[in-house]
Amino acid sequence: MAQERPEDFPFTDPKSLRTAAVICHRNADPDAYLSAYAMSSLIRKLAPWCRVTIGTPGGVTALTAKLSKRFPHEGAEKWSEDYDLCVAVDVGDEELLDDWRAKMEDSRGVKVLVDHHPIREGGVYDHMIVDEAATSAAEVVCRIFFRKGLDVERDVAQALLEAIMFDSSHLTIAGPEGLRTVVALLDRGADLAEARRELRMDPDYGEVLAKLKGAQRLKIFRVGEWVASTSLIGSFQAHVARSLVYLGADVAVAAGESEGETRVSLRSTQRFAERSGVRLGKDVAEHVAAKLGGHGGGHATAASYSTKVEPEAAVDETLRRIASMLGYELKEVT
Ligand SMILES: [Mn+2]
């Protein structure tokens, strides 16, 4: 499926749209939910009579739940009707659509992917607007607004700004296009201080405990010039992996059993990704998940997968893959 022009969205006559669903990935993060929120506004600008639902398979993260009070929208965890238009935003791996994927496949509606994750072959979509260089799906949504010459209301501009800031570590890793988009959103009334405030969360006790336990159980490995770190933890694997990188690891793997499967999260520094050329999503998560029987993927510095093998075995396999990509032996530092 070839890339398509943002200005051609929604790839059908808007007059034909009675209902639409904008679908987030499982456990929607702020980029997914707020991109969906903005996408809903965009669809209703093209088809004001259209009823839009935001699909949230498996619910949303705690921060998203907080933001959804500030940016409320009709939503559903389950597919309830045959929508005329289905737009999947920020999804990456189709597995993350959960049972929405099969429903979408059977749907007679137009199916569009709006994303910044790498494109997979053989997807359920009829059309795709994907920019892998974008740091957030929200940037791609903005592009559709701008190319179509549609107004961005202040509230929608604020939602998009917060989505971009969330996915770019508060703009630390935003590219020129992302920054230009941010300026355009500020010009439309979005507020930076408000965004910083709204993206802040009160500490979650479970997350704090997971991160500290993760640190307590950490193992250190030397891989050539690089330092890898691993930990086993039953929840908040992504937070724990990120914390290990904050502590100084170049690359970190956190794994644990949750809801009958092993979840593995990988994080690395930007420096590691650039100097080593190892992309955690494509080179490690996808590869190891395929080998162990599982699903996963992600970005160069942030990725995850799930599998049925034990957490210890998943961590071992992941570390071995990283070491072999780097071309060094793995040495545990004790
Ligand atoms: Mn995203």
Residues whose N, C-alpha, C, O or C-beta is under 5 A from the ligand:
A	BS01	MN	D31 D90 T135 S136 A137 D167
